[in-house]
Amino acid sequence: MRPNAELKLHFVNVNHGDCTIVEFPDHGAAHLAHLAVIDFGAKKAVDRGLARDYLRQLAELRRDGDPAFDFVIEFACVTHPHDDHYGGLTRFLDLFADPLDPVNNKIRAFWDCGFRTNAIDYNEGLSRVAQNAHIAFTRVGSGMEVELGGTRVTVLGPSVDLRNRFDTYGIGKNDASVVLKVKFGDAFAILAADAEYASWGKITEEFPRTQNINFFSDAIGLSERGETSDQLKCGLLKLSHHGSKHGSSLEYLERLKPRHVVIPAGSQPWYQANLSNWAGKFPHPLIRQTLQELDSTIDLRVTGETGNLIYKFTGNSSTPREVAVIAARPDDPAFPAELAARWP
């Protein structure tokens, strides 16, 4: 097993869709890797297996010939019920969720935004999860936190106020998105799903602090709870809604102040071939201009243009460093040769 002492964020190129894999630092039992999967790509035949295949690839790379190696998915999450986020869920569950065998069931918890929808595939996926006694099913809301391997994951959205409106006030699916802040050491990342105006308004209202707080020592060690001077400042931002002009504004971005920005979107040739009416809109030129206005030195990457992206946090820097761009399928020339030889 290849050891891992760092937090790694994998942004999988699933064309127009989302899939982020969090690789936590090794902790607990030996020969065991700890992962989280956030969204699963679109349901088109050419896209829906990409998240699953990438995770299989990552597991093989971590195994590195170790027969004792295993991995767990600490939580899987569909951020909201749009098919470019949940489309690959069924195939993912086919491979990693076994209700009859807890050893082969890799998923420990499933996080859901709680938005009610009549999307058949989405509801069928949730039913499969809810009926699996080995998976803890949780509907998350802002303020929830978990600690995994020295990494803190905080739920920024959906706001509890928005969740209370899901049934009655017409809050859109994008503003139901599960938005996460990931902290490792002094490094922060925000994964914004497809959050739009209403969600960002609530996030900035509910996480308002813009100056340091000194925590005093007590029985649970709050003195060690390091924060940035701004609760929403981050080194890495997965930009909202594939770079749509509706997903971000200069005001919100000024609170986040990211140094690195990832946009999960297809390349323009892909849009021309598959969704020609969306060509030129993801990412939208206005968003590129807004990021330029915010800070001309921001490192901006689009998954459809660069391929899969991996960022790592060593724990001692507020700025993540890109460490690799690799391919998800063995027929791609960039796929690691040593793994292609072992591909099933």
C-alpha positions in Angstrom: 0.0 0.0 0.0 1.3 3.4 -0.9 1.2 5.5 2.3 -0.5 8.9 2.2 0.1 11.6 4.8 -1.6 14.4 2.9 -5.1 15.5 2.0 -5.7 15.1 -1.8 -8.7 16.4 -3.7 -9.4 14.6 -7.1 -11.5 16.5 -9.6 -12.6 13.9 -12.1 -13.3 15.0 -15.7 -16.8 13.8 -16.3 -17.5 16.3 -19.1 -20.5 18.5 -18.1 -21.0 17.2 -14.6 -19.4 16.9 -11.1 -17.3 14.3 -9.3 -14.9 15.1 -6.5 -13.0 12.4 -4.6 -11.5 13.3 -1.3 -8.5 11.2 -0.3 -7.9 11.6 3.4 -4.6 11.1 5.1 -4.0 7.6 6.4 -5.3 7.0 9.9 -6.6 4.2 12.0 -6.1 0.6 10.8 -3.1 -0.3 8.7 -3.5 -1.0 5.0 -6.7 1.0 4.9 -7.3 4.0 2.7 -10.1 6.5 3.6 -12.0 8.3 0.8 -15.2 10.4 0.2 -17.0 10.7 -3.1 -19.0 13.9 -3.8 -21.3 13.6 -6.9 -21.1 11.0 -9.6 -21.3 12.6 -13.1 -24.0 12.6 -15.6 -26.2 9.6 -16.7 -25.3 9.6 -20.4 -23.8 6.3 -21.3 -20.4 7.8 -22.1 -20.2 9.7 -18.8 -21.9 7.6 -16.0 -19.1 5.2 -15.4 -16.2 7.7 -15.3 -16.5 8.3 -11.5 -16.6 4.6 -10.8 -13.7 3.8 -13.0 -11.6 6.6 -11.6 -12.1 5.4 -8.1 -11.1 1.9 -9.1 -8.0 3.3 -10.7 -7.2 5.3 -7.5 -7.7 2.2 -5.4 -5.3 0.2 -7.6 -2.7 2.9 -7.4 -3.0 3.0 -3.6 -2.9 -0.8 -3.4 0.5 -0.9 -5.0 0.6 -4.7 -4.9 -0.3 -5.0 -1.2 -2.7 -8.0 -0.8 -3.9 -6.6 2.6 -5.0 -3.3 1.1 -8.6 -2.2 1.4 -10.4 1.1 1.3 -13.6 2.7 2.8 -15.7 5.5 1.5 -16.3 7.5 4.7 -19.2 9.3 3.0 -20.7 9.5 -0.4 -22.8 12.6 -1.3 -25.1 13.7 -4.0 -25.1 17.4 -3.6 -28.5 18.0 -5.2 -30.9 16.2 -7.6 -29.7 17.2 -11.0 -28.7 14.3 -13.2 -25.2 15.7 -14.1 -24.5 15.1 -10.4 -26.4 11.9 -9.6 -26.3 10.2 -13.0 -23.5 7.8 -12.2 -24.9 6.9 -8.7 -26.5 3.7 -9.8 -23.4 2.2 -11.3 -21.4 3.4 -8.3 -23.8 1.6 -5.9 -23.6 -1.6 -8.1 -19.9 -1.8 -7.4 -19.4 -0.4 -3.9 -22.7 -0.9 -2.0 -23.5 -4.5 -1.0 -26.4 -4.7 1.4 -25.8 -8.5 1.9 -22.1 -8.3 2.6 -20.7 -5.7 5.0 -17.1 -6.6 3.9 -17.8 -5.7 0.3 -19.9 -2.7 1.2 -17.4 0.1 1.0 -19.7 3.0 1.9 -20.1 4.0 5.5 -22.4 7.0 5.2 -24.4 8.8 2.6 -25.1 12.5 2.7 -28.2 13.9 1.1 -29.4 17.5 0.8 -33.0 16.7 1.6 -34.6 18.3 -1.5 -37.8 16.6 -2.6 -38.0 15.8 -6.2 -39.9 13.5 -8.6 -36.7 12.4 -10.4 -37.1 8.7 -10.7 -33.5 7.6 -11.0 -32.5 9.9 -8.1 -35.2 8.5 -5.8 -34.4 5.0 -6.7 -30.8 5.6 -5.8 -31.8 7.1 -2.4 -34.1 4.1 -1.8 -31.2 1.7 -2.4 -29.1 3.6 0.1 -31.8 3.9 2.7 -32.5 0.1 2.5 -28.8 -0.7 3.1 -28.4 -1.3 6.8 -24.6 -0.9 6.5 -24.9 2.7 5.3 -25.7 5.6 7.6 -28.2 7.8 5.7 -27.9 11.5 6.7 -29.7 14.6 5.5 -27.1 17.3 6.2 -27.4 21.0 6.9 -25.2 24.0 7.5 -23.0 23.8 10.6 -22.6 20.0 10.6 -18.9 19.0 11.0 -16.9 15.7 10.9 -13.2 15.0 11.6 -11.4 12.4 9.5 -7.7 11.8 9.7 -6.9 15.3 10.9 -9.2 16.8 8.2 -12.3 18.8 9.2 -15.3 18.8 6.8 -17.8 21.5 7.5 -21.2 21.8 5.8 -21.8 25.4 4.7 -25.1 24.7 2.8 -27.9 24.1 2.4 -28.9 26.5 5.1 -31.4 25.1 7.6 -33.6 28.0 6.6 -33.5 26.9 3.0 -34.2 23.3 3.9 -37.3 24.4 5.7 -38.5 26.1 2.4 -37.8 23.1 0.1 -41.4 21.9 0.3 -43.3 25.2 0.1 -41.4 28.2 -1.2 -40.0 27.0 -4.5 -36.3 27.0 -3.7 -34.5 25.7 -6.8 -32.5 22.5 -6.9 -29.2 24.4 -7.3 -29.7 26.4 -4.1 -30.4 23.1 -2.3 -26.8 22.1 -3.0 -24.6 20.6 -0.3 -21.6 23.0 0.0 -18.6 21.8 1.9 -15.5 23.4 3.4 -12.5 21.1 3.9 -9.7 22.0 6.3 -6.4 20.3 6.7 -3.7 22.1 8.7 -3.7 25.6 7.6 -5.2 24.8 4.2 -8.8 25.3 3.2 -10.9 24.3 0.2 -14.6 25.0 -0.6 -16.6 22.7 -2.8 -19.5 24.8 -4.0 -21.6 22.3 -6.0 -24.2 24.3 -7.9 -25.0 26.9 -5.2 -26.5 30.1 -6.5 -27.8 33.4 -5.2 -30.1 32.2 -2.3 -27.5 29.7 -1.1 -24.6 32.1 -1.1 -26.7 34.7 0.7 -27.4 32.3 3.5 -23.8 31.1 3.6 -22.4 34.6 4.0 -25.1 35.3 6.6 -24.5 32.2 8.7 -20.6 32.3 8.5 -20.0 36.0 9.0 -16.8 36.1 10.9 -14.0 38.1 9.3 -11.5 38.4 12.2 -9.5 36.0 14.3 -10.9 34.4 17.4 -8.7 33.2 20.3 -10.1 29.9 21.6 -9.2 29.2 25.2 -8.0 25.8 26.3 -10.6 23.4 27.7 -11.4 19.7 28.0 -12.0 19.2 24.3 -9.0 21.3 23.1 -10.7 24.2 21.4 -7.4 26.1 21.7 -6.1 23.9 18.9 -9.0 24.8 16.6 -7.1 26.8 14.0 -9.1 29.1 11.6 -8.3 31.7 9.0 -9.2 35.3 9.8 -12.3 34.8 7.5 -14.5 31.8 7.9 -15.0 31.6 4.1 -11.4 32.4 2.9 -10.0 29.4 1.0 -6.9 28.5 -1.0 -8.9 26.3 -3.4 -12.4 26.8 -4.7 -14.4 24.4 -6.8 -16.5 27.0 -8.6 -20.2 26.8 -8.5 -22.4 25.5 -11.3 -19.7 24.7 -13.8 -18.8 28.3 -14.2 -22.3 29.5 -15.0 -22.9 33.2 -14.8 -25.6 32.5 -12.2 -23.4 30.6 -9.8 -20.9 33.2 -8.6 -20.6 37.0 -8.1 -17.7 39.3 -7.4 -19.1 40.0 -3.9 -19.1 36.3 -2.9 -15.7 35.6 -4.5 -14.2 38.6 -2.6 -15.2 36.8 0.7 -13.6 33.5 -0.5 -10.4 35.0 -2.0 -9.3 31.7 -3.7 -5.8 31.3 -5.0 -6.8 28.2 -7.1 -10.1 27.7 -8.9 -11.4 24.5 -10.5 -14.4 24.5 -12.9 -15.9 21.1 -13.6 -17.1 21.6 -17.2 -16.6 20.1 -20.6 -14.3 21.5 -23.3 -15.8 23.7 -25.9 -15.3 21.0 -28.6 -17.2 18.6 -26.3 -20.1 21.1 -26.0 -20.2 21.7 -29.7 -20.5 18.0 -30.3 -22.9 17.1 -27.5 -24.7 20.3 -26.2 -24.2 22.9 -28.9 -26.7 25.3 -27.2 -24.4 25.4 -24.1 -21.2 26.1 -26.0 -19.5 29.2 -24.7 -21.7 29.3 -21.6 -19.7 26.9 -19.4 -17.6 28.5 -18.1 -19.3 31.8 -19.0 -17.0 34.6 -20.2 -18.5 36.8 -17.5 -17.1 34.5 -14.8 -13.7 34.5 -16.4 -13.8 38.3 -16.4 -15.0 38.4 -12.8 -12.1 36.1 -11.7 -9.7 38.3 -13.6 -11.2 41.4 -11.8 -10.9 39.6 -8.4 -7.2 38.6 -8.9 -5.4 38.3 -12.2 -3.0 35.8 -10.7 -5.7 33.1 -9.8 -4.8 29.7 -11.2 -7.9 28.7 -13.1 -8.4 25.1 -14.5 -11.3 23.6 -16.3 -11.5 19.8 -16.1 -12.7 19.4 -19.7 -9.6 21.3 -20.9 -7.0 19.9 -18.6 -8.3 16.4 -17.8 -8.5 15.0 -14.2 -6.9 17.2 -11.6 -5.4 16.3 -8.3 -4.6 18.9 -5.6 -2.8 18.0 -2.4 -2.5 19.8 0.9 0.5 19.1 3.1 -1.1 20.7 6.1 1.4 23.5 6.5 0.4 25.9 3.7 -2.8 27.7 2.9 -2.2 27.3 -0.9 -2.7 23.8 -2.4 -0.3 22.5 -5.0 -1.4 20.7 -8.1 0.5 17.4 -8.2 -0.8 15.5 -11.2 -3.1 15.4 -14.2 -3.9 11.8 -15.0 -6.4 10.0 -17.2 -9.4 7.9 -16.0 -9.4 5.3 -18.7 -6.6 2.9 -19.8 -7.2 3.6 -23.5 -6.0 7.2 -22.9 -2.2 7.6 -23.6 -1.8 9.5 -20.4 -3.0 6.6 -18.3 -0.2 5.3 -16.0 1.4 2.3 -17.8 2.0 0.3 -14.7 -1.7 0.5 -13.8 -2.9 -0.2 -17.4 -1.1 -3.6 -17.2 -3.1 -4.5 -14.1 -6.5 -3.1 -15.3 -9.2 -5.9 -15.0 
